[in-house]
Amino acid sequence: MLYRLTMGSKKRPKLDNELYEAELNRLQAELVEMQEWLRAEKKRLVVIFEGRDAAGKGGAIKRITEYLNPRVARIVALPAPTERETTQWYFQRYIEHLPAGGEMRLFDRSWYNRAGVERVMGYCTPVQYQRFLRQCPIFEQMLIEDGIILRKYWFSVSDKEQEKRFRSRMHDPMRRWKLSPTDLESLTKWEEYSRAKDDMFIHTDVDPARWTVVEAEDKKRARINMIAHLLDSIPYKHVPMADIKFPKRPPSTGYKRTDRTLQEYVPDVADILIGTEPPPVKYVDPEDSPLPDLPVEVVEAPEPAPVAVVAPRTRTRRPAGSTASPAAESTDNG
């Protein structure tokens, strides 16, 4: 299937929800096909999800795994390393989560923590950071040479959109847990994370383990684009399902069920809901809905002092090839 290549942060219209759901269901059916191919051919797949905080990595992983066999497709989301793990080879704690034949692993954050949050927040030394940049391409080359299919996705979102999503989580009890002090601190270190990402790409966006960037200003568009790209990059084939024949039940041997009064049952809360007025309010994920503009602080202005009238200044067009100011660059997706 051919797809239009999307680059940059050009504003695109939001996907219609009905269209999104229909295409997502189609792609999820293809993911099941890919899963069966992995199982039949004993292939191993590793997909790395990296990017800005609140860029939509978790949502994409959730949609990918929704209909997959949890014994085949597992999510790897490791906590901070233990004291013992900090004394190991850096890649060691990730190796034990790599897939066996017929399995896939989806890394929600990965060994690239060292090139991102650990570098920016000072959780690793400069020597450890430089060692990672040298070893990472070699490590990934070893995985690929051993037969692992490796895909790396970077979810890119603008600083404005990231802040909107953070603010929505502050007031959303369903997602408040996702907002950590480190997340909030990333707002003040936007350029530091941008430089870290650029340096990481310089050293690790190399064959045969290139990065693929997912524009994630629109989460639904990002999910569709990312899943479609993943499927298009895997040479899976349709695996015929074995015919299933339901056996006939044998005749009864006289078994009688235990008296229900001897067992404890959960209350029928669902029955209470029927006819409830007003009906329960459906939860709407604010991150999947148009987010309101950030609040603007209103400050009462003092009485203006008399000033001399000057001619209006005209804006000049920046010549091609010139660099933008740091303030302008900070609004770019990263």
Secondary structure, DSSP 8 states (H G I E B T S, - for coil): -------S--------HHHHHHHHHHHHHHHHHHHHHHHHHT-EEEEEEEESTTSSHHHHHHHHHTTS-TTTEEEE---S--TTGGGS-TTHHHHTTS--TTEEEEEES-GGGGGTHHHHHT-S-HHHHHHHHHHHHHHHHHHHHTTEEEEEEEEE--HHHHHHHHHHHHT-TTTGGG--HHHHHHHHTHHHHHHHHHHHHHHHSBTTB-EEEEE-SSHHHHHHHHHHHHHHHS-------------------S-----GGGS-----HHHHHTT-SS-------GGGS------------------------------TT----HHHHTTS--
